[in-house]
Amino acid sequence: MHIAAVLGGGEDLAEAYRNRLLCAIDSFVQLYGSGREIAIFSAPGRTELGGNHTDHQHGHVLAASINLDVIAVVARREDTTIRVHSEGFPEDEISLEELEPVTDKKPTAAELIRGIAARFKQYGCPLETGFDADLNRFSCRHVCSVTFCTYAVLTFTCKDRTDLHFLQ
């Protein structure tokens, strides 16, 4: 299937998306260097038509996907460090060896990453190496971008994906 069909547009849209991916890869290389195998993840943006935040109290939300997305260019690391750079924000960094919540300071995106990684580990996913990720946001908020990236990439980096039964 051609990318233009997936995007629901013509060749011009496909070429623009291709260029966006190449720019995202260039940005990753500038931040983290070259010479490693990379993976590219994409998640559609969404908007909430009604019920925004009611789900926090077990309410219902009517959401719809939109034609904006988040792209994450990712490479595994040799150590247990996770570094996530999101366009327009400072880099977040955690260690897979220190997954206890940090409660003595204002919550950050790093705490989201730490919490998601801790949950993966709690469910038995062997998180042996970290990763570097550069997020190229077309419109999505920083927190959404970091959440998507961490979830997708931890799934990708789990050594034995059969341990991911809890995601289903």
CNS distance restraints for C-alpha pairs under 8 A (distance, minus, plus):
assign (resid   1 and name CA) (resid   5 and name CA) 6.84 0.50 0.50
assign (resid   1 and name CA) (resid   6 and name CA) 7.44 0.50 0.50
assign (resid   2 and name CA) (resid   6 and name CA) 6.79 0.50 0.50
assign (resid   3 and name CA) (resid   7 and name CA) 6.12 0.50 0.50
assign (resid   3 and name CA) (resid  14 and name CA) 6.04 0.50 0.50
assign (resid   4 and name CA) (resid   8 and name CA) 6.00 0.50 0.50
assign (resid   4 and name CA) (resid   9 and name CA) 5.31 0.50 0.50
assign (resid   4 and name CA) (resid  10 and name CA) 5.41 0.50 0.50
assign (resid   4 and name CA) (resid  11 and name CA) 5.96 0.50 0.50
assign (resid   4 and name CA) (resid  13 and name CA) 6.73 0.50 0.50
assign (resid   4 and name CA) (resid  14 and name CA) 4.91 0.50 0.50
assign (resid   5 and name CA) (resid   9 and name CA) 6.39 0.50 0.50
assign (resid   5 and name CA) (resid  10 and name CA) 7.55 0.50 0.50
assign (resid   7 and name CA) (resid  13 and name CA) 7.54 0.50 0.50
assign (resid   7 and name CA) (resid  14 and name CA) 7.21 0.50 0.50
assign (resid   9 and name CA) (resid  13 and name CA) 5.72 0.50 0.50
assign (resid   9 and name CA) (resid  14 and name CA) 7.17 0.50 0.50
assign (resid  10 and name CA) (resid  14 and name CA) 6.47 0.50 0.50
assign (resid  11 and name CA) (resid  15 and name CA) 6.07 0.50 0.50
assign (resid  12 and name CA) (resid  16 and name CA) 6.20 0.50 0.50
assign (resid  13 and name CA) (resid  17 and name CA) 6.17 0.50 0.50
assign (resid  14 and name CA) (resid  18 and name CA) 6.11 0.50 0.50
assign (resid  15 and name CA) (resid  19 and name CA) 6.17 0.50 0.50
assign (resid  16 and name CA) (resid  20 and name CA) 6.19 0.50 0.50
assign (resid  17 and name CA) (resid  21 and name CA) 6.24 0.50 0.50
assign (resid  18 and name CA) (resid  22 and name CA) 6.30 0.50 0.50
assign (resid  19 and name CA) (resid  23 and name CA) 6.14 0.50 0.50
assign (resid  20 and name CA) (resid  24 and name CA) 6.15 0.50 0.50
assign (resid  21 and name CA) (resid  25 and name CA) 6.24 0.50 0.50
assign (resid  21 and name CA) (resid  71 and name CA) 7.74 0.50 0.50
assign (resid  22 and name CA) (resid  26 and name CA) 6.19 0.50 0.50
assign (resid  23 and name CA) (resid  27 and name CA) 6.11 0.50 0.50
assign (resid  24 and name CA) (resid  28 and name CA) 6.27 0.50 0.50
assign (resid  24 and name CA) (resid  71 and name CA) 7.53 0.50 0.50
assign (resid  24 and name CA) (resid  72 and name CA) 7.82 0.50 0.50
assign (resid  24 and name CA) (resid  73 and name CA) 6.77 0.50 0.50
assign (resid  24 and name CA) (resid 134 and name CA) 7.65 0.50 0.50
assign (resid  24 and name CA) (resid 135 and name CA) 7.78 0.50 0.50
assign (resid  24 and name CA) (resid 136 and name CA) 6.22 0.50 0.50
assign (resid  25 and name CA) (resid  29 and name CA) 6.26 0.50 0.50
assign (resid  25 and name CA) (resid  73 and name CA) 6.36 0.50 0.50
assign (resid  26 and name CA) (resid  30 and name CA) 6.22 0.50 0.50
assign (resid  27 and name CA) (resid  31 and name CA) 6.30 0.50 0.50
assign (resid  27 and name CA) (resid 134 and name CA) 7.41 0.50 0.50
assign (resid  28 and name CA) (resid  32 and name CA) 5.86 0.50 0.50
assign (resid  28 and name CA) (resid  33 and name CA) 7.20 0.50 0.50
assign (resid  28 and name CA) (resid  73 and name CA) 6.50 0.50 0.50
assign (resid  28 and name CA) (resid  74 and name CA) 7.92 0.50 0.50
assign (resid  28 and name CA) (resid 133 and name CA) 7.42 0.50 0.50
assign (resid  28 and name CA) (resid 134 and name CA) 5.60 0.50 0.50
assign (resid  29 and name CA) (resid  33 and name CA) 4.42 0.50 0.50
assign (resid  29 and name CA) (resid  34 and name CA) 5.24 0.50 0.50
assign (resid  32 and name CA) (resid 132 and name CA) 7.26 0.50 0.50
assign (resid  36 and name CA) (resid  75 and name CA) 6.51 0.50 0.50
assign (resid  36 and name CA) (resid  76 and name CA) 7.91 0.50 0.50
assign (resid  37 and name CA) (resid  75 and name CA) 6.09 0.50 0.50
assign (resid  37 and name CA) (resid  76 and name CA) 7.81 0.50 0.50
assign (resid  38 and name CA) (resid  73 and name CA) 6.59 0.50 0.50
assign (resid  38 and name CA) (resid  74 and name CA) 5.37 0.50 0.50
assign (resid  38 and name CA) (resid  75 and name CA) 4.67 0.50 0.50
assign (resid  38 and name CA) (resid  76 and name CA) 7.73 0.50 0.50
assign (resid  39 and name CA) (resid  73 and name CA) 5.88 0.50 0.50
assign (resid  39 and name CA) (resid  74 and name CA) 5.23 0.50 0.50
assign (resid  39 and name CA) (resid  75 and name CA) 6.41 0.50 0.50
assign (resid  40 and name CA) (resid  71 and name CA) 6.92 0.50 0.50
assign (resid  40 and name CA) (resid  72 and name CA) 5.65 0.50 0.50
assign (resid  40 and name CA) (resid  73 and name CA) 4.64 0.50 0.50
assign (resid  40 and name CA) (resid  74 and name CA) 6.29 0.50 0.50
assign (resid  41 and name CA) (resid  71 and name CA) 5.61 0.50 0.50
assign (resid  41 and name CA) (resid  72 and name CA) 5.06 0.50 0.50
assign (resid  41 and name CA) (resid  73 and name CA) 6.56 0.50 0.50
assign (resid  41 and name CA) (resid  74 and name CA) 7.95 0.50 0.50
assign (resid  41 and name CA) (resid 149 and name CA) 7.76 0.50 0.50
assign (resid  41 and name CA) (resid 152 and name CA) 7.39 0.50 0.50
assign (resid  42 and name CA) (resid  69 and name CA) 6.62 0.50 0.50
assign (resid  42 and name CA) (resid  70 and name CA) 5.51 0.50 0.50
assign (resid  42 and name CA) (resid  71 and name CA) 4.48 0.50 0.50
assign (resid  42 and name CA) (resid  72 and name CA) 6.38 0.50 0.50
assign (resid  43 and name CA) (resid  69 and name CA) 5.46 0.50 0.50
assign (resid  43 and name CA) (resid  70 and name CA) 5.38 0.50 0.50
assign (resid  43 and name CA) (resid  71 and name CA) 6.80 0.50 0.50
assign (resid  43 and name CA) (resid 148 and name CA) 7.35 0.50 0.50
assign (resid  44 and name CA) (resid  65 and name CA) 6.36 0.50 0.50
assign (resid  44 and name CA) (resid  66 and name CA) 6.64 0.50 0.50
assign (resid  44 and name CA) (resid  67 and name CA) 6.79 0.50 0.50
assign (resid  44 and name CA) (resid  68 and name CA) 5.99 0.50 0.50
assign (resid  44 and name CA) (resid  69 and name CA) 4.24 0.50 0.50
assign (resid  44 and name CA) (resid  70 and name CA) 6.55 0.50 0.50
assign (resid  45 and name CA) (resid  65 and name CA) 5.75 0.50 0.50
assign (resid  45 and name CA) (resid  66 and name CA) 5.42 0.50 0.50
assign (resid  45 and name CA) (resid  67 and name CA) 6.74 0.50 0.50
assign (resid  45 and name CA) (resid  68 and name CA) 5.06 0.50 0.50
assign (resid  45 and name CA) (resid  69 and name CA) 4.66 0.50 0.50
assign (resid  45 and name CA) (resid  70 and name CA) 7.01 0.50 0.50
assign (resid  45 and name CA) (resid 139 and name CA) 7.54 0.50 0.50
assign (resid  45 and name CA) (resid 140 and name CA) 6.24 0.50 0.50
assign (resid  46 and name CA) (resid  63 and name CA) 6.62 0.50 0.50
assign (resid  46 and name CA) (resid  64 and name CA) 5.45 0.50 0.50
assign (resid  46 and name CA) (resid  65 and name CA) 4.13 0.50 0.50
assign (resid  46 and name CA) (resid  66 and name CA) 5.24 0.50 0.50
assign (resid  46 and name CA) (resid  68 and name CA) 7.84 0.50 0.50
assign (resid  47 and name CA) (resid  63 and name CA) 5.64 0.50 0.50
assign (resid  47 and name CA) (resid  64 and name CA) 5.51 0.50 0.50
assign (resid  47 and name CA) (resid  65 and name CA) 6.37 0.50 0.50
assign (resid  47 and name CA) (resid  66 and name CA) 6.90 0.50 0.50
assign (resid  48 and name CA) (resid  52 and name CA) 5.91 0.50 0.50
assign (resid  48 and name CA) (resid  61 and name CA) 6.78 0.50 0.50
assign (resid  48 and name CA) (resid  62 and name CA) 5.81 0.50 0.50
assign (resid  48 and name CA) (resid  63 and name CA) 4.26 0.50 0.50
assign (resid  48 and name CA) (resid  64 and name CA) 6.40 0.50 0.50
assign (resid  49 and name CA) (resid  61 and name CA) 7.64 0.50 0.50
assign (resid  49 and name CA) (resid  62 and name CA) 5.47 0.50 0.50
assign (resid  49 and name CA) (resid  63 and name CA) 5.63 0.50 0.50
assign (resid  49 and name CA) (resid  64 and name CA) 7.14 0.50 0.50
assign (resid  50 and name CA) (resid  61 and name CA) 5.81 0.50 0.50
assign (resid  50 and name CA) (resid  62 and name CA) 5.23 0.50 0.50
assign (resid  50 and name CA) (resid  63 and name CA) 7.26 0.50 0.50
assign (resid  51 and name CA) (resid  55 and name CA) 7.41 0.50 0.50
assign (resid  51 and name CA) (resid  59 and name CA) 7.43 0.50 0.50
assign (resid  51 and name CA) (resid  60 and name CA) 6.03 0.50 0.50
assign (resid  51 and name CA) (resid  61 and name CA) 4.44 0.50 0.50
assign (resid  51 and name CA) (resid  62 and name CA) 6.40 0.50 0.50
assign (resid  52 and name CA) (resid  61 and name CA) 6.07 0.50 0.50
assign (resid  53 and name CA) (resid  57 and name CA) 7.94 0.50 0.50
assign (resid  53 and name CA) (resid  61 and name CA) 7.67 0.50 0.50
assign (resid  54 and name CA) (resid  58 and name CA) 6.68 0.50 0.50
assign (resid  54 and name CA) (resid  59 and name CA) 4.71 0.50 0.50
assign (resid  54 and name CA) (resid  60 and name CA) 6.22 0.50 0.50
assign (resid  54 and name CA) (resid  61 and name CA) 6.80 0.50 0.50
assign (resid  55 and name CA) (resid  59 and name CA) 4.34 0.50 0.50
assign (resid  55 and name CA) (resid  60 and name CA) 5.51 0.50 0.50
assign (resid  55 and name CA) (resid  61 and name CA) 6.39 0.50 0.50
assign (resid  68 and name CA) (resid 138 and name CA) 5.73 0.50 0.50
assign (resid  68 and name CA) (resid 139 and name CA) 6.23 0.50 0.50
assign (resid  68 and name CA) (resid 140 and name CA) 7.62 0.50 0.50
assign (resid  69 and name CA) (resid 137 and name CA) 6.62 0.50 0.50
assign (resid  69 and name CA) (resid 138 and name CA) 5.58 0.50 0.50
assign (resid  69 and name CA) (resid 139 and name CA) 6.87 0.50 0.50
assign (resid  69 and name CA) (resid 140 and name CA) 6.88 0.50 0.50
assign (resid  70 and name CA) (resid 135 and name CA) 6.77 0.50 0.50
assign (resid  70 and name CA) (resid 136 and name CA) 5.93 0.50 0.50
assign (resid  70 and name CA) (resid 137 and name CA) 4.70 0.50 0.50
assign (resid  70 and name CA) (resid 138 and name CA) 6.05 0.50 0.50
assign (resid  70 and name CA) (resid 139 and name CA) 7.62 0.50 0.50
assign (resid  70 and name CA) (resid 140 and name CA) 6.72 0.50 0.50
assign (resid  70 and name CA) (resid 145 and name CA) 6.36 0.50 0.50
assign (resid  71 and name CA) (resid 135 and name CA) 5.67 0.50 0.50
assign (resid  71 and name CA) (resid 136 and name CA) 5.16 0.50 0.50
assign (resid  71 and name CA) (resid 137 and name CA) 6.46 0.50 0.50
assign (resid  72 and name CA) (resid 133 and name CA) 6.25 0.50 0.50
assign (resid  72 and name CA) (resid 134 and name CA) 5.57 0.50 0.50
assign (resid  72 and name CA) (resid 135 and name CA) 4.44 0.50 0.50
assign (resid  72 and name CA) (resid 136 and name CA) 6.30 0.50 0.50
assign (resid  72 and name CA) (resid 149 and name CA) 6.37 0.50 0.50
assign (resid  73 and name CA) (resid 133 and name CA) 5.59 0.50 0.50
assign (resid  73 and name CA) (resid 134 and name CA) 5.38 0.50 0.50
assign (resid  73 and name CA) (resid 135 and name CA) 6.60 0.50 0.50
assign (resid  74 and name CA) (resid 131 and name CA) 6.75 0.50 0.50
assign (resid  74 and name CA) (resid 132 and name CA) 5.64 0.50 0.50
assign (resid  74 and name CA) (resid 133 and name CA) 4.37 0.50 0.50
assign (resid  74 and name CA) (resid 134 and name CA) 6.61 0.50 0.50
assign (resid  74 and name CA) (resid 153 and name CA) 7.48 0.50 0.50
assign (resid  75 and name CA) (resid 131 and name CA) 5.57 0.50 0.50
assign (resid  75 and name CA) (resid 132 and name CA) 5.50 0.50 0.50
assign (resid  75 and name CA) (resid 133 and name CA) 6.71 0.50 0.50
assign (resid  76 and name CA) (resid 129 and name CA) 6.86 0.50 0.50
assign (resid  76 and name CA) (resid 130 and name CA) 6.03 0.50 0.50
assign (resid  76 and name CA) (resid 131 and name CA) 4.23 0.50 0.50
assign (resid  76 and name CA) (resid 132 and name CA) 6.44 0.50 0.50
assign (resid  76 and name CA) (resid 157 and name CA) 7.27 0.50 0.50
assign (resid  77 and name CA) (resid  81 and name CA) 7.31 0.50 0.50
assign (resid  77 and name CA) (resid 129 and name CA) 5.99 0.50 0.50
assign (resid  77 and name CA) (resid 130 and name CA) 5.25 0.50 0.50
assign (resid  77 and name CA) (resid 131 and name CA) 4.84 0.50 0.50
assign (resid  77 and name CA) (resid 132 and name CA) 6.81 0.50 0.50
assign (resid  78 and name CA) (resid 129 and name CA) 6.05 0.50 0.50
assign (resid  78 and name CA) (resid 130 and name CA) 7.17 0.50 0.50
assign (resid  79 and name CA) (resid 128 and name CA) 7.92 0.50 0.50
assign (resid  79 and name CA) (resid 129 and name CA) 5.40 0.50 0.50
assign (resid  79 and name CA) (resid 130 and name CA) 6.02 0.50 0.50
assign (resid  80 and name CA) (resid  95 and name CA) 5.60 0.50 0.50
assign (resid  80 and name CA) (resid  96 and name CA) 5.25 0.50 0.50
assign (resid  80 and name CA) (resid  97 and name CA) 6.87 0.50 0.50
assign (resid  80 and name CA) (resid 128 and name CA) 6.54 0.50 0.50
assign (resid  80 and name CA) (resid 129 and name CA) 4.64 0.50 0.50
assign (resid  80 and name CA) (resid 130 and name CA) 4.41 0.50 0.50
assign (resid  80 and name CA) (resid 131 and name CA) 7.79 0.50 0.50
assign (resid  81 and name CA) (resid  93 and name CA) 6.97 0.50 0.50
assign (resid  81 and name CA) (resid  94 and name CA) 5.84 0.50 0.50
assign (resid  81 and name CA) (resid  95 and name CA) 4.51 0.50 0.50
assign (resid  81 and name CA) (resid  96 and name CA) 6.29 0.50 0.50
assign (resid  81 and name CA) (resid 129 and name CA) 7.23 0.50 0.50
assign (resid  81 and name CA) (resid 130 and name CA) 4.71 0.50 0.50
assign (resid  81 and name CA) (resid 131 and name CA) 6.57 0.50 0.50
assign (resid  82 and name CA) (resid  93 and name CA) 5.54 0.50 0.50
assign (resid  82 and name CA) (resid  94 and name CA) 5.33 0.50 0.50
assign (resid  82 and name CA) (resid  95 and name CA) 6.10 0.50 0.50
assign (resid  82 and name CA) (resid  96 and name CA) 7.34 0.50 0.50
assign (resid  82 and name CA) (resid 130 and name CA) 4.72 0.50 0.50
assign (resid  82 and name CA) (resid 131 and name CA) 4.90 0.50 0.50
assign (resid  82 and name CA) (resid 132 and name CA) 5.94 0.50 0.50
assign (resid  83 and name CA) (resid  91 and name CA) 6.74 0.50 0.50
assign (resid  83 and name CA) (resid  92 and name CA) 5.67 0.50 0.50
assign (resid  83 and name CA) (resid  93 and name CA) 4.45 0.50 0.50
assign (resid  83 and name CA) (resid  94 and name CA) 6.74 0.50 0.50
assign (resid  83 and name CA) (resid 130 and name CA) 7.93 0.50 0.50
assign (resid  83 and name CA) (resid 131 and name CA) 6.37 0.50 0.50
assign (resid  83 and name CA) (resid 132 and name CA) 4.80 0.50 0.50
assign (resid  83 and name CA) (resid 133 and name CA) 6.25 0.50 0.50
assign (resid  84 and name CA) (resid  91 and name CA) 5.64 0.50 0.50
assign (resid  84 and name CA) (resid  92 and name CA) 5.20 0.50 0.50
assign (resid  84 and name CA) (resid  93 and name CA) 6.47 0.50 0.50
assign (resid  84 and name CA) (resid 132 and name CA) 5.96 0.50 0.50
assign (resid  84 and name CA) (resid 133 and name CA) 4.77 0.50 0.50
assign (resid  84 and name CA) (resid 134 and name CA) 5.95 0.50 0.50
assign (resid  84 and name CA) (resid 135 and name CA) 7.48 0.50 0.50
assign (resid  84 and name CA) (resid 146 and name CA) 7.43 0.50 0.50
assign (resid  85 and name CA) (resid  89 and name CA) 7.09 0.50 0.50
assign (resid  85 and name CA) (resid  90 and name CA) 6.64 0.50 0.50
assign (resid  85 and name CA) (resid  91 and name CA) 4.41 0.50 0.50
assign (resid  85 and name CA) (resid  92 and name CA) 6.39 0.50 0.50
assign (resid  85 and name CA) (resid 133 and name CA) 6.17 0.50 0.50
assign (resid  85 and name CA) (resid 134 and name CA) 4.78 0.50 0.50
assign (resid  85 and name CA) (resid 135 and name CA) 6.08 0.50 0.50
assign (resid  86 and name CA) (resid  90 and name CA) 7.23 0.50 0.50
assign (resid  86 and name CA) (resid  91 and name CA) 6.80 0.50 0.50
assign (resid  86 and name CA) (resid 134 and name CA) 5.94 0.50 0.50
assign (resid  86 and name CA) (resid 135 and name CA) 4.65 0.50 0.50
assign (resid  86 and name CA) (resid 136 and name CA) 6.58 0.50 0.50
assign (resid  86 and name CA) (resid 137 and name CA) 7.47 0.50 0.50
assign (resid  86 and name CA) (resid 142 and name CA) 6.69 0.50 0.50
assign (resid  86 and name CA) (resid 145 and name CA) 7.42 0.50 0.50
assign (resid  86 and name CA) (resid 146 and name CA) 7.35 0.50 0.50
assign (resid  87 and name CA) (resid 134 and name CA) 7.63 0.50 0.50
assign (resid  87 and name CA) (resid 135 and name CA) 6.18 0.50 0.50
assign (resid  87 and name CA) (resid 136 and name CA) 5.80 0.50 0.50
assign (resid  87 and name CA) (resid 137 and name CA) 6.62 0.50 0.50
assign (resid  89 and name CA) (resid 142 and name CA) 7.68 0.50 0.50
assign (resid  92 and name CA) (resid 109 and name CA) 6.76 0.50 0.50
assign (resid  92 and name CA) (resid 110 and name CA) 5.25 0.50 0.50
assign (resid  93 and name CA) (resid 110 and name CA) 6.29 0.50 0.50
assign (resid  94 and name CA) (resid  98 and name CA) 7.43 0.50 0.50
assign (resid  94 and name CA) (resid 110 and name CA) 6.54 0.50 0.50
assign (resid  94 and name CA) (resid 113 and name CA) 7.62 0.50 0.50
assign (resid  94 and name CA) (resid 114 and name CA) 6.69 0.50 0.50
assign (resid  95 and name CA) (resid  99 and name CA) 7.17 0.50 0.50
assign (resid  95 and name CA) (resid 130 and name CA) 7.69 0.50 0.50
assign (resid  96 and name CA) (resid 114 and name CA) 7.76 0.50 0.50
assign (resid  96 and name CA) (resid 117 and name CA) 7.32 0.50 0.50
assign (resid  96 and name CA) (resid 127 and name CA) 7.34 0.50 0.50
assign (resid  96 and name CA) (resid 128 and name CA) 7.94 0.50 0.50
assign (resid  96 and name CA) (resid 129 and name CA) 7.84 0.50 0.50
assign (resid  96 and name CA) (resid 130 and name CA) 7.03 0.50 0.50
assign (resid  99 and name CA) (resid 114 and name CA) 5.52 0.50 0.50
assign (resid  99 and name CA) (resid 115 and name CA) 7.09 0.50 0.50
assign (resid  99 and name CA) (resid 117 and name CA) 7.26 0.50 0.50
assign (resid  99 and name CA) (resid 118 and name CA) 5.58 0.50 0.50
assign (resid 100 and name CA) (resid 114 and name CA) 7.62 0.50 0.50
assign (resid 100 and name CA) (resid 118 and name CA) 7.64 0.50 0.50
assign (resid 101 and name CA) (resid 111 and name CA) 6.90 0.50 0.50
assign (resid 101 and name CA) (resid 114 and name CA) 7.25 0.50 0.50
assign (resid 101 and name CA) (resid 115 and name CA) 7.10 0.50 0.50
assign (resid 102 and name CA) (resid 107 and name CA) 7.98 0.50 0.50
assign (resid 102 and name CA) (resid 111 and name CA) 7.14 0.50 0.50
assign (resid 103 and name CA) (resid 107 and name CA) 7.63 0.50 0.50
assign (resid 107 and name CA) (resid 111 and name CA) 6.20 0.50 0.50
assign (resid 108 and name CA) (resid 112 and name CA) 7.05 0.50 0.50
assign (resid 109 and name CA) (resid 113 and name CA) 6.44 0.50 0.50
assign (resid 109 and name CA) (resid 143 and name CA) 6.34 0.50 0.50
assign (resid 109 and name CA) (resid 146 and name CA) 6.81 0.50 0.50
assign (resid 110 and name CA) (resid 114 and name CA) 6.08 0.50 0.50
assign (resid 111 and name CA) (resid 115 and name CA) 5.96 0.50 0.50
assign (resid 112 and name CA) (resid 116 and name CA) 6.17 0.50 0.50
assign (resid 112 and name CA) (resid 146 and name CA) 7.69 0.50 0.50
assign (resid 112 and name CA) (resid 147 and name CA) 6.82 0.50 0.50
assign (resid 113 and name CA) (resid 117 and name CA) 6.12 0.50 0.50
assign (resid 113 and name CA) (resid 146 and name CA) 7.22 0.50 0.50
assign (resid 113 and name CA) (resid 147 and name CA) 6.99 0.50 0.50
assign (resid 113 and name CA) (resid 150 and name CA) 6.01 0.50 0.50
assign (resid 114 and name CA) (resid 118 and name CA) 6.01 0.50 0.50
assign (resid 115 and name CA) (resid 119 and name CA) 6.21 0.50 0.50
assign (resid 116 and name CA) (resid 120 and name CA) 6.32 0.50 0.50
assign (resid 116 and name CA) (resid 150 and name CA) 7.06 0.50 0.50
assign (resid 116 and name CA) (resid 151 and name CA) 6.91 0.50 0.50
assign (resid 117 and name CA) (resid 121 and name CA) 6.24 0.50 0.50
assign (resid 117 and name CA) (resid 150 and name CA) 7.69 0.50 0.50
assign (resid 117 and name CA) (resid 154 and name CA) 7.20 0.50 0.50
assign (resid 118 and name CA) (resid 122 and name CA) 6.02 0.50 0.50
assign (resid 119 and name CA) (resid 123 and name CA) 6.29 0.50 0.50
assign (resid 120 and name CA) (resid 124 and name CA) 6.58 0.50 0.50
assign (resid 120 and name CA) (resid 125 and name CA) 5.42 0.50 0.50
assign (resid 120 and name CA) (resid 127 and name CA) 7.92 0.50 0.50
assign (resid 120 and name CA) (resid 154 and name CA) 7.75 0.50 0.50
assign (resid 121 and name CA) (resid 125 and name CA) 5.03 0.50 0.50
assign (resid 121 and name CA) (resid 126 and name CA) 6.47 0.50 0.50
assign (resid 121 and name CA) (resid 127 and name CA) 6.67 0.50 0.50
assign (resid 123 and name CA) (resid 163 and name CA) 7.93 0.50 0.50
assign (resid 123 and name CA) (resid 166 and name CA) 6.99 0.50 0.50
assign (resid 124 and name CA) (resid 163 and name CA) 6.45 0.50 0.50
assign (resid 125 and name CA) (resid 158 and name CA) 6.11 0.50 0.50
assign (resid 125 and name CA) (resid 159 and name CA) 7.83 0.50 0.50
assign (resid 125 and name CA) (resid 160 and name CA) 7.42 0.50 0.50
assign (resid 125 and name CA) (resid 161 and name CA) 7.86 0.50 0.50
assign (resid 125 and name CA) (resid 163 and name CA) 5.57 0.50 0.50
assign (resid 125 and name CA) (resid 164 and name CA) 6.62 0.50 0.50
assign (resid 126 and name CA) (resid 158 and name CA) 5.86 0.50 0.50
assign (resid 126 and name CA) (resid 159 and name CA) 6.22 0.50 0.50
assign (resid 126 and name CA) (resid 160 and name CA) 7.13 0.50 0.50
assign (resid 127 and name CA) (resid 154 and name CA) 7.66 0.50 0.50
assign (resid 127 and name CA) (resid 157 and name CA) 7.19 0.50 0.50
assign (resid 127 and name CA) (resid 158 and name CA) 5.73 0.50 0.50
assign (resid 127 and name CA) (resid 159 and name CA) 7.17 0.50 0.50
assign (resid 128 and name CA) (resid 158 and name CA) 7.74 0.50 0.50
assign (resid 128 and name CA) (resid 159 and name CA) 7.57 0.50 0.50
assign (resid 129 and name CA) (resid 157 and name CA) 7.44 0.50 0.50
assign (resid 130 and name CA) (resid 157 and name CA) 7.87 0.50 0.50
assign (resid 131 and name CA) (resid 153 and name CA) 7.94 0.50 0.50
assign (resid 133 and name CA) (resid 149 and name CA) 7.67 0.50 0.50
assign (resid 135 and name CA) (resid 145 and name CA) 6.99 0.50 0.50
assign (resid 135 and name CA) (resid 146 and name CA) 7.86 0.50 0.50
assign (resid 135 and name CA) (resid 149 and name CA) 7.61 0.50 0.50
assign (resid 137 and name CA) (resid 141 and name CA) 7.76 0.50 0.50
assign (resid 137 and name CA) (resid 145 and name CA) 7.14 0.50 0.50
assign (resid 140 and name CA) (resid 144 and name CA) 6.49 0.50 0.50
assign (resid 140 and name CA) (resid 145 and name CA) 6.45 0.50 0.50
assign (resid 141 and name CA) (resid 145 and name CA) 6.27 0.50 0.50
assign (resid 142 and name CA) (resid 146 and name CA) 6.15 0.50 0.50
assign (resid 143 and name CA) (resid 147 and name CA) 6.08 0.50 0.50
assign (resid 144 and name CA) (resid 148 and name CA) 6.11 0.50 0.50
assign (resid 145 and name CA) (resid 149 and name CA) 6.07 0.50 0.50
assign (resid 146 and name CA) (resid 150 and name CA) 5.99 0.50 0.50
assign (resid 147 and name CA) (resid 151 and name CA) 6.15 0.50 0.50
assign (resid 148 and name CA) (resid 152 and name CA) 6.03 0.50 0.50
assign (resid 149 and name CA) (resid 153 and name CA) 5.83 0.50 0.50
assign (resid 150 and name CA) (resid 154 and name CA) 5.87 0.50 0.50
assign (resid 151 and name CA) (resid 155 and name CA) 6.25 0.50 0.50
assign (resid 152 and name CA) (resid 156 and name CA) 6.26 0.50 0.50
assign (resid 153 and name CA) (resid 157 and name CA) 5.99 0.50 0.50
assign (resid 154 and name CA) (resid 158 and name CA) 5.99 0.50 0.50
assign (resid 155 and name CA) (resid 161 and name CA) 7.40 0.50 0.50
assign (resid 155 and name CA) (resid 164 and name CA) 7.49 0.50 0.50
assign (resid 164 and name CA) (resid 168 and name CA) 7.79 0.50 0.50
